[in-house]
Amino acid sequence: MRGSVAASRTEAPNGVGNRVRALRVAAGLTQTALAGERFSKEYVSQIERGKTRPTEETVAWLAERLGVDSEYLLRGVASDVRVRVEAKLAQAEALSEAHRDREAVVLFRDARTSSGKAGRSRSWALRARASTFSRSRAS
């Protein structure tokens, strides 16, 4: 079965393809080896070059073959990291609402640092949110 173009793009052009290529090369796999019996080498090449976007089903299959979370392939941030960062942000917001600003700033800064280590895409919004808040509260 060949993959098809997904309905929505989740980030800048070819983010998925770049991650697939980087992980494939790091694993020492050829495009043919990654494609296995399910896809063609050409299809993997098209994904890597950003010529086609894989379906969610294809992303999940590729992620399993590459040993990563499909959320990482799609967005550049593993789902467990995103959940931890979002939890820190929620705690920081609660502390801020309780006027415990110093504690909130510490958590926002921690969330910003954690999201920076996680990769790009969705984490940029979390970093921006934490950065804005920590600057405004630290003054």
N, C-alpha and C positions, 0 to 999 in steps of 0.2 A: 504494500500500500504506500503510495506517495503522499507526503504531507502537502498541505495547501497553505495559502496565505491566511494568517490570523486576522481577525476583524479589526483589532485595535493595536496600535503601536504603543509600547509602554515607555519608551525613552528615545534618546537620540538615535539616528540611523545607525544600524549595524551593531548596536551594543550586544545583542544576542550572538551574532556571528563572530564578533571579536572574542567574546568569552568562550564560545565553542572552539574556535581555532586555538586560543591560548591553552585551554585545558587539554585539547587533543594532542597538541605538540608536547606539552608537559608530560602527558601520559605515554608519549612515544608511539602514538597511533597514527597510521596513515588515514586519509579520508576513506579509503576502501574498508579498512579495518573498523573504523567507527560506524560506517554505514551498515556493516554486517549484511545479513540476508534481507533486511527490511527495506533499506533505501539504496540508491545508487551513489557512487562516488560523486557524480555530477550534482546530485541534490545537496549533499553535504557541502560541496564547493559553493553552490548558490547561496546557502545559508550563511556560510562564512564570509562571503563577499557582499552580503546584504542585498542580494538580488531577489530573494524570497524570504518571507517570514514563516517560520514553522507554526503549526497549530499547537495548542496547549498540550495535546496528546503527544505530539512529536517532541516538544520541549521536555516533557516528563520522561520520555523514553531516552532521549539524549542525555539528560541529567543523570539518569540511572547508570547509563553506560560510562559516563564520565566521573561518576562518584560524587556528585554534588546535588544540592537541593534545586529543584526546578525554579524556585523563586530567585535563586542566585543567577541562573541563566537568563531569566527574564529581566531582572531589575538590578543585578549586580550586588544585591544584599540578600544574604540567607535569611529565611523567615524567622529563625530563632533569634538572630541578631536584631532584626527589625522589631520583634515583639519586646525584647529587652529594652531597646532604646525608647520605644513608645511607652513602656511602663514607667521608665525613669521620667519621661516628660510629663506623664499624668501625675506622678507623685510630686514633681516640682510645681506643677500648676496648682495642685491642692495645697501645698505649703505656701505658695504665693497668696492664694485666696485667704489663707489663715494668717496672713501678714507675718509669716516666718521667712522673710525675704532672704536672709543670709543662707539658710538651709536650702531654699529653692535655687539660689544662684549656684550653689555647689552641685546640686543634681542636674541643673541645666548644663553646666559646664561638662559634667561627666557624660551626659547624653550626647553633647556635641563631640566630645573626644571619641566616644564609642562609635558614633555614626560615621565619623571620619575614617576610622579603621575598617569599617564595614564595606566600604566601596562607594560608588556614586549612585546616581539615579534617585531613588526615593530618599536616600539619606541626606541629599542636599537640602531638602525641605526641612528635615528635622534639625540639621545643623544651623540653618538660617534662623529657624524659630528659637532655638536655644541661644544662639549668638545674640540675637536682637534682645531677648529677654535679659540675658546676663549683663549686657552692656547697659541697658536701661536701669536695672536694679543695682548694679555695682557702683554707679555714680553717686 
